[in-house]
Amino acid sequence: MYGNMWFLILGMAMVTYIPRMAPLVMINAEKLPGPLVRMLKNIPYAALGALIFPGILTIDQNIWFGLIGGTTAALAAYSRLPLVVVVLISVGFLSVLKLGVF
């Protein structure tokens, strides 16, 4: 019984590992067209936006608080700052805003 379980676990590991490693092994970055490389560099920003957007609308009772933070992050991202810097700028701005400095 437990022997079959190990085969099942090994099979599931291979099924999840192969699709993740195949692009890294099969695609040569030197052969990719320039527009595709530029598009792939934007994936972290797109993923971050998709993960954070629902939270932007529900971060505070006042919806404008989240929208201001999202706009701040979008402007920082548009200026091509690193992803960590974009997040820090947005969080810092909202922290200052919440303290009532403005």
Protein Blocks (a to p, Z undefined) as FASTA:
>chain_A
ZZmmmmmmmmmmmmmmmmmmmmmmmpcfklpcfklmmmmmmmmmmmmmmmmmmmmmmmpm
blklmmmmmmmmmmmmmnopafklmmmmmmmmmmmmmnomZZ
